[in-house]
Amino acid sequence: KQWYQRRVRGKKSSTSNYLISADPTDLSRDGDSYVGKVRSNLVGTKFTIYGSGLNPIKPPKAGPDGLVTYREELAAVVYSTNVLGFKGPRKMTVLIPGMTGDHERIEIRPESEHQSILE
């Protein structure tokens, strides 16, 4: 299966955001093919991959059933600078949530930034 991404820049955002979609013709957050997004920190050394759902920092909006579903953190990527500075290869660490004994993926849905997969 192929995945497509598009850079999304918010008016107040100082970090890079990339939308991930399963359909190259439907690159919107509200579309049925929306998979999630990738967001970087200010420096571009830490990236978090989010599924669909709401940002826990923003005021919650209840869905039609009255429930609030916070977004899931699917993975994170951390780049470390090398001894040469910004030139040349860097060390990359990928953080992926573990599996339960029943081979189910452990969901990480932080309700604050201090519960992030990167913390």
N, C-alpha and C positions, 0 to 999 in steps of 0.2 A: 504494500500500500504506500502511496506517495503522500507526503505532507508538504504543505505550502505555508510560507510565512510572509508577513508584511510588516514593515516597521510602522509603529503607531507612535505619534508624538502628541502628547497632551499639551494644553496651553501652559499649565503650571509645572509640567514635569521636567526635571533636570536629568533624568536617567533615560536610558534607551528601553523601549518596549517593543516586542515583536509578537504579533498575533499568529497563532498556528491554526491552520484550517485543513480539512481533508478535501476541499473543493477549491480549485484555483479561481473559479468565477464567483465564489461567495466568501469574501474575506471580511466579514463583519462579525462583531461580537454576538449579535442576536441571531445569526444564521444557524441552521441545523447542523452544519458541518464544522462549527467552531469547536476546537479541541482544547485550547488554552492559550497561555501567553508565556513569554520569557521576558523577565525584567532584570536589568543590571543595576549595580550600585553606581554611584557617581563616578568612580574611577574606572569602572569596566573590568573589575577583577573578580566580582562575585555575581553570579546569575542564578535566579530562581525560576523554576518552571512550575507554573500554576495551572490547575484545571479550571473548570468553570465554577462559578459561585461568586459571592460577594467579598470584597475587601473588608477584613474585620476592623480596620482602623476607621473606615467611613461609617456614618450612621446607618444602621441596618434598615433594610426595606423588606418587609414580610412579603412572601409570595402569595399566590391565590389561596393556598391552604393555611395561611397564617404563620408558616414556619420560615425561619431565616436559615439559609444554607450558605455557610462560609466556604470560600474557595479552598481547594485541596492543594497542598504543595506536593508535586510529583517527584521532583528531584532538584538538585542544586549543583552548580559547577563553580569551583574556586580556582583561579589562576594565581600562581605565585610568581613574582618577578625572579629572573635568574641573575647570576653574578654579573652579567654583561649589561644589565639594565633592561631597557625595553626592546633591544635588538636580540634576535635569536629566539630559540624555543624557550617556553616557560613550562613549569610544572603545573599539571592540571589534576585536580582532585574532584571526583564525581561522587556526590552523596545521593543514595537512593534508599528510600524506606525499605525495611526488611519484610520478611514473610512470616506468617504465623505457622504453627505446626500443621494446620490444615491447608497449607499452600495458598493462603489468601494474603493479598498485599495489605500491609498496615497503613491505614489512612492517617495523614497528618493534616489536620485542619486547625491551624492556630487561631486563637481568638485575640491575640496581641502579637506585636512584632518580637516580643521576648520569647515566644514559643516556637519560633521559626526553625526549620530544619538546619539553618546556618548557625543557630545559637547553641 
